[in-house]
Amino acid sequence: MAAPTRPEFTELVARFGRELYVFLWRMLSNEQDAEDCLQEAFLRAYRAYPRMQGEVNFRAWLYRIAGNTARTQLKRRLRRDGREIDLPDEDGTASQQADADLELRERLTAVRTAVRGLPFKQQQSLILRKYQGLSYAEIGAALDCSPESARANVYQALRRLRSELAVERQE
């Protein structure tokens, strides 16, 4: 039986580029940072690609690299800017619509802030599961942990978010 053929690197970029960009955008909440991290992730992957051997889950491998670049970018951002989250200002035309938009933006800010407050592995696990649609096995491979650990990280993240957001709603 012949060994499985390895895809060309450009095929991996074409297949997973958009998906990884969306993941990075969700992790970083900034288009430019997500684009920069995507380029950095693909550069790191390209350099490591010739050393890959055996059967590899390329999707999980690329998510691991992308997650590491996001972590590095977030650390840089925290050193540079502190813990502030900037949201673009938007003007509403109708008063009711403006109030509804403001309320929605406030809720989204609360969720985004709560997600940012999660431990990084829980934050990554949650985004990979709920937004990227990865299985627990894929999340485990991407985060270098077991599928059970990935499931526990998602569970703990959701539990913590529910608790924090319920407290905010009561206030």
C-alpha positions in Angstrom: 0.0 0.0 0.0 1.4 3.4 -1.0 2.0 6.1 1.6 -0.5 8.9 1.6 0.7 11.8 -0.6 1.3 15.1 1.2 -0.5 18.1 -0.2 1.4 21.0 -1.6 1.8 23.8 0.9 -0.1 26.2 -1.4 -3.0 23.8 -1.2 -3.0 24.0 2.6 -3.0 27.8 2.3 -5.9 27.7 -0.1 -7.9 25.2 1.9 -7.4 26.6 5.4 -6.5 30.3 4.9 -10.0 31.8 5.3 -10.9 29.5 8.2 -7.7 30.4 10.1 -8.2 34.1 9.4 -11.7 34.0 10.9 -10.3 32.1 14.0 -7.5 34.7 14.4 -10.0 37.6 14.0 -12.2 36.1 16.7 -9.2 35.7 19.0 -7.8 39.1 18.4 -10.8 41.3 17.4 -8.7 43.2 15.0 -8.5 42.7 11.2 -4.9 43.9 10.8 -3.7 41.8 13.7 -5.5 38.8 12.4 -3.9 39.3 8.9 -0.5 39.8 10.4 -0.8 36.7 12.5 -2.1 34.7 9.6 0.9 35.6 7.6 3.2 34.8 10.5 1.5 31.5 11.1 1.8 30.5 7.4 5.4 31.6 7.4 6.2 29.4 10.5 4.2 26.5 9.0 6.1 26.9 5.6 9.4 26.7 7.4 8.4 23.6 9.4 6.5 21.9 6.5 9.5 20.0 5.1 10.2 18.4 8.5 6.6 17.0 8.7 6.6 13.2 8.6 3.9 10.5 8.7 0.2 11.1 8.9 -0.5 14.6 10.0 -3.8 16.4 10.7 -2.8 19.5 8.9 -5.8 21.4 10.0 -5.0 20.9 13.7 -1.3 21.6 13.1 -2.1 24.9 11.4 -4.6 25.8 14.2 -1.9 25.1 16.8 0.5 27.4 14.9 -2.1 30.1 14.5 -3.1 29.9 18.2 0.5 30.4 19.2 0.9 33.4 17.0 -2.3 34.9 18.4 -1.1 34.3 21.9 2.2 36.1 21.1 0.2 39.0 19.5 -2.1 39.3 22.5 0.9 39.5 24.9 2.5 42.2 22.7 -0.8 44.1 22.7 -1.2 43.9 26.5 2.3 45.2 26.9 1.6 48.0 24.4 -2.0 49.0 25.2 -3.0 47.5 28.5 -6.3 45.7 28.8 -8.5 48.1 26.9 -10.8 46.9 24.2 -11.7 49.4 21.5 -15.0 49.2 19.7 -15.7 51.4 16.7 -18.2 54.2 17.2 -21.3 54.0 15.1 -24.0 56.6 14.8 -27.7 55.5 14.8 -30.2 57.5 12.8 -33.4 56.7 14.6 -33.5 57.0 18.4 -35.0 53.6 19.0 -32.6 51.9 16.6 -29.7 53.8 18.2 -30.8 52.6 21.6 -31.2 49.0 20.4 -27.8 49.2 18.7 -26.2 50.6 21.8 -27.7 47.8 23.9 -26.5 45.2 21.5 -23.0 46.7 21.4 -22.9 46.8 25.2 -23.9 43.1 25.4 -21.4 42.2 22.8 -18.7 44.2 24.7 -19.6 42.3 27.9 -19.4 39.0 26.1 -16.1 39.9 24.4 -14.7 41.1 27.7 -15.8 38.0 29.5 -14.2 35.8 26.8 -11.0 37.8 27.0 -10.9 37.2 30.7 -10.9 33.4 30.3 -7.6 31.5 30.5 -6.1 31.4 27.1 -6.6 27.6 26.6 -10.3 27.9 27.5 -10.7 30.9 25.2 -9.1 29.0 22.3 -11.1 25.9 23.0 -14.3 27.8 23.1 -13.7 29.6 19.9 -12.5 26.5 18.1 -15.6 24.5 19.2 -18.4 27.1 19.0 -17.3 29.3 16.2 -14.9 27.2 14.1 -16.8 24.0 14.5 -13.9 21.7 15.3 -14.5 18.4 17.0 -13.0 17.8 20.4 -10.4 15.5 18.8 -9.4 18.3 16.5 -9.3 20.8 19.3 -7.1 18.4 21.3 -4.7 18.0 18.4 -4.6 21.7 17.9 -4.0 22.5 21.6 -1.8 19.5 22.2 -4.2 17.9 24.8 -6.6 15.0 24.9 -10.1 15.3 23.5 -11.4 15.0 27.0 -9.3 17.9 28.1 -10.6 19.9 25.2 -14.1 19.1 26.2 -13.4 20.1 29.8 -11.9 23.4 28.6 -15.0 24.3 26.6 -17.3 23.3 29.4 -15.3 25.3 32.0 -15.3 28.3 29.6 -19.0 28.2 29.1 -19.7 27.7 32.8 -17.5 30.7 33.6 -19.1 32.9 30.9 -22.6 32.0 32.0 -21.7 32.9 35.6 -20.0 36.2 34.8 -22.7 37.3 32.3 -25.5 36.4 34.7 -23.9 38.6 37.4 -23.6 41.5 35.0 -27.3 41.2 34.0 -28.4 41.3 37.6 -26.4 44.6 38.2 
